[in-house]
Amino acid sequence: MTKQDELVFVACAAAAGYLPKYRTRGSRQRAVPFETRPGWCTRFIRQLHEAVEGLADFGWSFASPNAVALAEKLYKAGKKVSVGEKVEEIDLCPGDLLFWTEGHGPYGHVAVYVGRGETVENTSWNYHGGSAIRFRGLTPERLAEVTLVARAI
């Protein structure tokens, strides 16, 4: 299983309600739950990558305070797949990060593409009163609003 596949697997498990805790490395080994509060999309993406890489809290080199800052870091690091051009679903790979940096407030939004026209994301509202982490369809309208696609692994 590749790191990209593992990222998709962990994201889907979290969205399906199987919120695994991931172990952090370092002086104190501890289990950390995924962020399920609404509005923490960037933290959720960071935690996914740290879980796959086996890193401690904030150990991911692209850790950022919000989606706009994360998009800028990935862009500068050359991790971009496409920027500001029409993104076709056929060009997306499971595990790609999709960014909406316009029309989503000052902080933007980020989700992970998991294939078959679906994303997993931490939204700004609780889904059925539980976790804010959920599957969401990638409609042509949503896809047209994507401003950056990045491959962080």
Number of C-alpha atoms within 10 A of each C-alpha: 7 9 13 18 15 17 25 23 17 18 30 21 15 24 20 14 12 11 18 15 13 19 18 20 15 10 7 9 10 13 12 15 12 20 22 23 17 17 18 21 27 25 20 24 25 22 26 24 24 23 23 19 16 16 18 20 16 14 16 17 12 17 20 17 13 17 26 19 17 22 27 14 17 19 18 10 11 11 15 19 17 18 14 11 12 13 19 10 15 9 9 21 17 19 25 23 24 26 23 23 20 14 10 10 9 11 18 19 27 30 26 29 26 23 17 13 16 16 25 29 28 29 22 14 15 16 15 7 7 13 21 22 30 21 22 16 13 17 11 12 8 10 18 15 18 21 18 23 29 21 20 16 13
